[in-house]
Amino acid sequence: MKKQIIVKNIRLPLTVPIQDALIQARRRLSLTDGEYISAELHKRSIDARKRNGEMPSFVMSILVECDISEKKLERLTHIKDVEIVRREELAVEYGERALTARPVIVGLGPAGMFAALILAENGYRPIVIERGADVKARSVAVAEFIRTGRLDTETNIQFGAGGAGTFSDGKLVTRINDSRCAYVLERFVEFGAPEEILWLAKPHVGTDRLLGVVEGIAKRICELGGEIHYNTKLCDISVENGRVNRIKVQENGGYFDIECGAVILAVGHSARDTYDMLASRGVMLVPKPFSVGVRAEHLQSDIDAALYGDAAYLCGSDGKRILPPGEYSLSYREKEDGLVSDTARGVYSFCMCPGGEVMASASEEGGVVTNGMSRYARDGKNANAAIVVSVFPEDIGKGWRGGIEFQRNLERTAYTAADTGEHDYRAPLETLGDFLDGRTSHFTEPSRVKPTYRDGVYTLCDMSSILPTFVSDMLKRGFYNFGKKIRGFDARDTVLTGVETRTSSPVRILRGEDLTASAADNLYPCGEGAGYAGGITSAAVDGINTAMQLMRVYAPID
């Protein structure tokens, strides 16, 4: 019988062709000519650990297709690093309950986009409202903000087609263990993402290519009978007898109602006004942990040299570098009584962008927010990442609104500290050396590492006067620890740009096992803004799961 089998942990030197890995996989399975059908790369990662002076190597998983007996298949299941592929298709179940009106999806980020796509492909003709603009208009608004400092509070890096992750790096790495992650990657490829995301251990699309993917998915939704209304903001929901029967939206300065049979709330983590409205309508919200900190910039060449050593610029026969720009994931957690607990405060890297730039990411007037972005080529001079510290609800108090106010106050403090009277959202910036020394005046001007935030629109500031003390102290411990792991990570000319506050939603919109909110049995909170995901892939998976739950209850629209 035909089977697909994954052979893991095949290690190859950088210059050895992939065909050697395919041969090793076949040998490990002891396949005869009659049993072997084909083999291809399934996953590839880089082992850059320096053990006994060894060079970095590729670690591969190979997908082998073969025609073998049940007896041999059973024998293979006991071999180390061998996995039998058991693909799970999207098992769509349709409910019998009639929708009183078309389903409405609020938000066209990854969760809303995939929920709309699944519903459209199954005959539900969803209506999507997105407070920001479409891909093209959004790109113009973001570019204008970076160039001039003039902020559009409805269309920016946080709001618009594709969600906040569109203007980041298009990173598709996720820690969730859900078989639908592979489905998400396959759909991205279908709409124009590079095929390599199917086998890279740390897949990314890049903002420049992700914009086209988002545009393609939006077009497909509309071709299948769905509608997308851009520049359309949710203002209110009408809950009667435990159901949402209509919503009020604002579009082009006017207000009107949309009848809805069900609502999927796929708002982003920055929809603070929407949280207020939902709470006023009896929807339960609770605080959740999040993180805040700064963006750290190093020269990408320094990161490459620290991670790869002499192999950093090793080239293949085509003259191109074999290894991609180096990327890292770092974390450090406090010890309690000499032990590390799950509740201990941590400091860690987040949204690392090789060859990228620090982005101006505000969505509210009078507040500075940073994020990171890379294009597909990741060919910028600098590497950047958020270095952030855990913030727990008990640090703040004030109920579910506490985290939002904490973020907002931090953003406004950063804005005020850096403002020179131009009100142009310049960022507060400090070299790591000055930050560690506690310098409060006569700051060191960045030299070797050139800041990328708005092409260098910044003000030198004392970052410790902007950040809460527990955040500053933990950041200093983190850089000390990270410098031991990556040579030069704690270099004094490292550039710190503030502030990073939108790592995740500080709020969770409560939902039950049927994925509906307690206030209404046809209101489905989902995605990152609802507190159930963290990143593009996990948000997309939650959108899929939510759409399929809706379909289990309701029948398609005739």
C-alpha positions in Angstrom: 0.0 0.0 0.0 1.2 3.5 -0.7 2.3 5.5 2.3 4.1 8.8 3.0 6.8 8.6 5.7 8.9 11.3 7.2 12.5 10.5 8.1 13.8 13.1 10.6 17.2 14.4 11.8 19.3 13.8 8.7 22.4 16.0 9.2 24.4 17.2 6.2 27.4 19.6 5.8 26.4 22.9 4.2 28.1 22.1 0.9 26.7 18.6 0.4 23.8 18.4 -2.1 20.3 17.6 -0.9 20.3 14.4 -3.0 22.5 12.8 -0.3 19.7 13.4 2.3 17.2 11.7 0.0 19.5 8.7 -0.4 20.0 8.5 3.4 16.3 8.6 4.0 15.7 5.7 1.6 18.5 3.7 3.2 17.2 4.3 6.7 13.8 2.8 5.6 15.6 -0.1 3.8 13.4 0.4 0.7 13.8 -1.8 -2.3 13.5 -0.5 -5.9 10.0 -1.9 -6.0 9.0 -0.2 -2.8 10.5 3.2 -3.3 8.5 5.8 -5.3 9.9 9.3 -4.5 11.5 11.5 -1.9 11.5 15.2 -1.3 12.6 17.8 1.3 10.0 18.1 4.1 11.7 20.4 6.6 15.1 22.1 6.9 16.7 23.8 9.8 20.2 25.1 10.6 22.2 23.8 13.5 24.6 26.6 14.3 25.8 25.3 17.6 29.6 25.4 17.9 30.6 22.0 19.2 34.3 21.1 19.1 34.9 23.6 16.4 32.4 22.1 14.0 30.9 24.1 11.2 27.1 24.7 11.1 25.1 22.0 9.4 21.7 21.5 7.9 19.3 19.2 9.7 16.6 17.8 7.4 13.4 15.9 7.4 12.7 14.0 4.2 9.3 13.0 3.0 9.4 9.6 1.4 6.6 8.1 -0.7 6.6 4.3 -0.9 4.5 1.2 -1.6 5.1 -1.2 1.3 3.3 -4.0 3.1 1.4 -3.6 6.4 4.0 -5.8 8.0 6.9 -3.6 7.0 4.9 -0.4 7.9 4.5 -1.7 11.4 8.2 -2.5 11.6 9.1 1.1 10.5 6.9 2.7 13.2 9.5 1.4 15.8 12.5 3.1 14.1 13.8 6.2 15.7 13.1 9.5 13.9 10.6 7.9 11.5 7.0 9.2 11.4 4.1 7.8 9.3 2.1 10.6 7.7 -1.6 10.6 8.6 -3.0 13.6 7.0 -6.1 15.2 8.5 -8.3 16.9 5.9 -10.7 19.7 6.8 -13.7 17.6 7.8 -16.5 20.0 7.1 -19.8 19.5 8.9 -22.9 21.5 8.1 -25.5 22.3 10.7 -29.2 22.5 10.1 -30.0 25.8 11.8 -30.9 28.5 9.3 -29.1 31.8 9.4 -31.4 34.7 9.7 -29.0 36.8 7.7 -25.5 36.5 6.3 -22.6 35.9 8.7 -20.5 39.0 9.4 -16.8 38.9 10.1 -15.2 41.9 11.9 -11.6 42.3 10.9 -9.5 41.1 7.9 -6.4 40.0 9.8 -5.2 36.4 9.6 -8.1 35.0 11.7 -10.8 37.0 9.9 -9.3 36.3 6.5 -9.1 32.6 6.9 -12.6 32.4 8.5 -14.0 34.4 5.6 -12.2 32.2 3.1 -13.5 28.9 4.6 -17.0 30.3 4.9 -17.0 31.6 1.3 -15.7 28.3 -0.1 -18.6 26.5 1.6 -21.5 28.7 0.5 -22.0 31.0 3.5 -21.3 34.3 1.6 -19.8 36.2 4.5 -19.7 40.0 4.9 -16.4 41.2 6.1 -15.9 44.7 7.6 -12.4 46.1 8.0 -11.8 49.4 9.7 -8.6 50.1 7.7 -8.0 50.3 4.0 -7.2 47.7 1.3 -3.7 46.6 0.6 -2.8 49.3 -1.9 -4.3 52.2 0.0 -2.9 50.9 3.3 0.7 50.7 1.8 0.3 54.4 0.8 -0.8 55.4 4.3 2.0 53.5 6.0 4.6 55.0 3.6 3.2 58.5 4.2 3.4 58.1 8.0 7.0 56.9 7.8 8.0 59.8 5.5 6.1 62.7 7.2 4.9 61.6 10.6 1.3 62.3 9.7 -0.7 59.5 11.2 -4.0 58.0 9.9 -5.6 56.5 13.0 -7.8 54.1 11.0 -5.3 52.9 8.4 -1.8 52.2 9.6 0.5 49.3 10.6 -2.1 48.1 13.1 -5.3 48.5 11.0 -6.0 47.4 7.4 -6.1 44.4 5.1 -4.0 41.6 6.4 -3.8 42.8 10.0 -0.9 44.0 12.1 1.3 41.0 11.0 1.3 42.2 7.3 3.8 44.9 8.0 6.2 42.8 10.0 8.1 39.9 8.4 5.4 37.6 7.5 6.8 35.1 10.0 4.8 31.9 10.0 6.6 30.2 12.9 4.2 29.0 15.6 4.4 27.0 18.8 0.9 25.6 18.6 0.6 21.9 17.8 -2.3 21.8 15.3 -2.4 19.8 12.1 -4.1 22.7 10.4 -0.8 24.7 10.5 0.3 22.8 7.5 -3.0 23.6 5.8 -2.5 27.3 6.4 1.0 27.2 4.8 -0.4 25.4 1.8 -3.1 28.0 1.3 -0.5 30.8 1.6 1.5 29.1 -1.2 -1.6 28.7 -3.3 -2.0 32.5 -3.1 1.5 33.4 -4.0 3.8 32.8 -1.0 7.1 31.1 -1.8 7.0 27.3 -1.8 9.9 27.1 0.6 7.6 28.0 3.5 6.4 24.4 3.3 9.8 23.0 4.3 11.7 25.8 6.1 11.8 25.3 9.9 11.3 29.0 10.4 9.2 30.0 7.4 8.6 33.6 6.5 7.0 35.4 3.5 8.3 38.9 3.9 6.1 42.0 3.9 6.5 42.7 0.2 5.2 39.3 -0.8 2.7 39.0 2.0 0.8 42.0 0.6 0.1 40.2 -2.6 -1.0 37.0 -0.7 -3.5 39.1 1.3 -4.8 40.7 -1.9 -5.2 37.3 -3.6 -7.2 35.8 -0.7 -9.4 38.9 -0.5 -10.2 38.6 -4.2 -11.1 34.9 -3.8 -13.5 35.7 -1.0 -15.3 38.1 -3.2 -15.3 35.8 -6.2 -17.1 33.2 -4.1 -19.9 35.5 -3.1 -18.4 37.2 -0.1 -18.2 40.9 0.4 -15.4 43.0 2.0 -16.1 46.5 3.2 -12.9 48.5 3.8 -12.8 51.7 5.8 -15.7 50.3 7.8 -15.6 50.4 11.5 -17.6 48.4 14.0 -19.3 50.9 16.4 -22.0 48.8 18.2 -23.7 45.5 18.4 -27.4 44.9 19.1 -27.9 42.0 21.5 -31.6 40.8 21.8 -32.6 37.6 23.5 -29.1 36.4 23.7 -28.3 36.9 20.1 -26.6 39.6 17.9 -29.1 40.5 15.2 -27.4 43.5 13.8 -24.3 45.6 14.1 -23.8 49.4 13.6 -20.9 50.5 11.5 -19.3 53.7 10.4 -18.3 54.1 6.7 -17.4 57.3 4.9 -18.5 59.4 7.8 -22.0 57.9 7.9 -23.6 55.2 10.1 -25.7 52.3 9.1 -26.8 48.9 10.3 -25.9 45.5 9.0 -28.2 42.5 9.7 -26.3 39.5 10.7 -27.1 35.8 11.4 -23.8 35.3 13.3 -20.7 37.4 14.0 -17.1 36.4 14.1 -15.1 38.9 16.1 -11.6 38.8 14.6 -10.5 42.2 15.8 -6.8 42.9 16.2 -4.9 43.5 19.5 -5.1 47.2 19.0 -8.9 47.6 18.7 -9.1 49.3 22.1 -12.3 51.2 21.4 -14.0 47.9 20.3 -13.1 46.3 23.7 -14.9 49.2 25.4 -18.0 48.8 23.3 -18.1 45.1 23.8 -17.9 45.4 27.6 -20.7 47.9 27.6 -22.9 45.3 25.8 -22.3 42.6 28.4 -19.4 40.7 26.7 -17.0 39.4 29.3 -13.4 40.5 29.1 -10.6 39.5 31.4 -6.9 40.7 31.6 -4.1 38.5 30.4 -0.3 38.7 30.4 1.5 40.6 27.7 5.0 42.1 27.3 6.6 45.4 26.7 10.1 46.6 26.0 12.3 48.1 23.2 13.5 47.2 19.7 17.2 46.3 19.6 19.2 46.8 16.4 22.6 45.2 15.6 24.4 45.0 12.3 23.2 41.9 10.5 26.8 41.0 9.7 27.6 40.9 13.4 24.7 38.5 14.1 25.8 36.3 11.2 29.4 36.1 12.4 28.3 35.4 16.0 25.9 32.6 14.9 27.7 31.1 12.0 31.4 31.8 12.5 33.5 31.3 9.4 30.5 29.7 7.6 28.6 33.0 7.5 29.7 33.9 4.0 30.3 30.4 2.6 29.0 30.4 -1.0 27.8 27.6 -3.2 28.7 26.9 -6.8 26.3 29.6 -8.0 28.2 32.2 -6.0 25.4 32.9 -3.6 25.6 32.6 0.2 24.5 29.1 1.4 23.2 30.3 4.8 20.4 32.8 5.1 20.7 35.9 7.3 21.1 34.7 10.9 18.1 34.9 13.2 17.9 34.2 16.9 15.4 33.4 19.7 16.5 34.3 23.2 14.9 34.1 26.6 15.8 34.5 30.2 13.6 33.9 33.3 14.0 35.0 36.9 14.7 32.3 39.5 12.6 31.9 42.6 14.4 30.1 45.5 17.0 29.0 43.0 14.5 27.5 40.6 12.8 28.8 37.5 9.0 28.6 37.7 6.4 29.0 35.0 5.1 32.2 36.8 8.5 33.8 37.0 9.0 37.1 35.1 10.8 36.6 31.8 12.7 38.7 29.2 12.9 37.4 25.7 13.3 38.3 22.0 10.1 38.7 20.0 9.4 39.1 16.3 13.1 39.0 15.2 13.6 40.6 11.8 16.8 39.7 10.0 17.9 42.3 7.5 14.9 44.5 8.5 14.0 47.8 9.9 12.2 49.2 12.9 8.7 50.4 12.0 6.7 53.4 13.3 3.5 51.5 14.4 1.3 53.9 16.2 -2.5 53.8 15.9 -3.5 56.4 18.4 -2.7 60.1 18.4 0.1 61.1 20.8 1.7 57.7 21.3 4.9 56.1 19.9 4.8 52.4 19.1 7.5 50.3 17.4 7.5 47.0 15.5 9.9 45.2 13.2 9.6 44.5 9.5 11.6 42.5 6.9 11.1 42.1 3.2 11.4 38.7 1.6 15.1 39.1 0.7 16.0 40.2 4.3 18.8 42.1 2.8 18.8 45.2 5.0 22.0 46.2 6.9 20.5 45.8 10.3 18.9 43.0 12.3 16.3 44.0 14.8 14.1 42.3 17.4 11.8 43.3 20.2 13.5 42.6 23.6 10.5 42.5 26.0 9.6 41.8 29.6 6.6 40.0 30.9 3.8 42.1 32.4 1.2 40.3 34.5 -2.3 41.5 35.5 -1.2 41.6 39.1 1.5 44.2 38.1 -1.3 46.6 37.1 -4.7 45.9 38.6 -7.6 47.9 37.4 -9.5 44.9 35.9 -9.5 44.2 32.2 -8.7 47.8 31.2 -5.5 47.8 33.2 -3.3 46.4 30.5 -4.6 48.7 27.9 -4.0 51.8 30.1 -0.5 50.5 30.9 0.3 50.2 27.2 -1.2 53.6 26.4 0.5 55.4 29.2 3.9 53.9 28.1 3.3 55.0 24.5 2.4 58.5 25.5 5.4 58.8 27.8 7.6 57.8 24.9 5.9 60.3 22.6 6.4 63.1 25.1 10.0 62.2 25.9 11.0 62.2 22.2 8.9 65.1 20.9 10.8 68.2 19.8 7.7 70.3 19.0 7.2 68.8 15.6 4.6 66.3 16.8 6.0 63.9 14.2 6.1 60.6 16.2 9.8 60.5 16.4 11.0 57.7 18.6 13.1 57.8 21.9 16.4 56.1 21.3 19.5 55.2 23.4 22.6 53.1 22.9 22.8 50.0 25.0 26.0 51.3 26.7 24.2 54.5 27.9 21.2 52.4 29.0 23.3 50.0 31.0 25.3 52.9 32.5 22.2 54.7 33.6 23.2 57.9 31.7 20.6 60.6 31.9 22.4 63.3 29.8 25.2 63.7 27.2 23.9 60.7 25.3 26.1 58.8 22.9 25.1 59.3 19.3 24.7 56.1 17.3 27.5 55.6 14.9 28.3 52.1 13.6 24.7 50.9 13.9 22.5 53.4 12.2 18.9 53.5 13.4 16.2 52.6 10.9 13.1 53.9 12.6 11.6 56.4 10.1 15.0 56.6 8.4 16.6 58.1 11.5 13.9 60.3 13.0 14.6 60.0 16.7 15.5 61.8 19.9 18.2 60.6 22.3 16.5 59.8 25.6 17.0 58.1 28.9 15.0 54.9 28.3 14.9 54.1 32.0 12.9 57.2 32.6 10.3 56.0 30.1 10.0 52.4 31.1 8.8 51.1 34.4 11.6 50.2 36.8 10.8 46.5 36.7 11.0 46.5 32.9 14.3 48.4 32.8 15.9 46.2 35.4 14.8 43.0 33.6 16.0 44.3 30.3 19.4 44.9 31.7 19.6 41.4 33.1 18.4 40.1 29.7 21.1 41.8 27.7 23.7 40.6 30.2 22.5 37.0 29.8 22.0 37.2 26.0 25.5 38.6 25.5 26.8 35.3 26.9 24.7 33.4 24.3 25.5 35.5 21.2 28.8 37.2 21.1 28.4 41.0 20.8 24.6 41.0 21.5 25.4 43.3 24.5 27.7 45.5 22.5 27.6 49.1 23.8 26.7 50.5 20.3 23.6 48.4 20.1 20.7 50.7 19.3 17.5 50.6 21.5 14.4 52.2 20.1 11.3 52.6 22.2 8.7 51.5 22.8 7.4 48.0 22.0 4.0 47.6 23.5 1.8 45.7 21.1 3.3 42.2 21.4 -0.1 40.7 22.1 -3.5 41.6 23.4 -3.6 42.5 27.1 -7.2 41.3 27.1 -9.1 38.0 26.4 -12.7 38.0 25.3 -14.2 35.0 27.0 -15.7 32.3 25.0 -17.1 28.8 25.8 -16.4 25.4 24.5 -18.7 26.2 21.5 -16.4 29.2 20.9 -19.2 31.7 21.5 -19.3 34.6 23.9 -21.5 34.3 27.0 -23.5 37.4 26.0 -24.7 36.0 22.6 -24.8 32.4 21.3 -24.0 33.6 17.7 -21.0 35.9 18.7 -17.7 34.1 18.0 -14.5 35.9 19.4 -11.4 34.6 17.7 -7.8 35.4 16.8 -5.1 37.4 18.4 -7.2 40.4 19.4 -9.6 38.1 21.3 -6.7 36.6 23.2 -6.6 33.2 21.5 -3.6 33.4 19.2 -0.1 34.9 18.9 1.1 35.4 15.4 -0.1 34.9 11.8 -0.3 31.1 11.7 -2.0 30.5 15.1 -4.5 33.3 14.3 -5.3 31.8 10.9 -5.8 28.4 12.6 -8.1 29.9 15.1 -10.1 31.6 12.3 -10.4 28.3 10.6 -11.5 26.5 13.7 -14.1 29.2 14.5 -15.5 29.2 11.0 -15.9 25.4 11.1 -17.6 25.6 14.5 -20.1 28.1 13.0 -20.7 25.7 10.1 -21.4 22.9 12.5 -24.3 24.9 13.8 -25.7 26.7 10.8 -26.6 25.6 7.3 -25.1 27.2 4.2 -27.1 30.1 2.6 -29.2 29.1 -0.4 
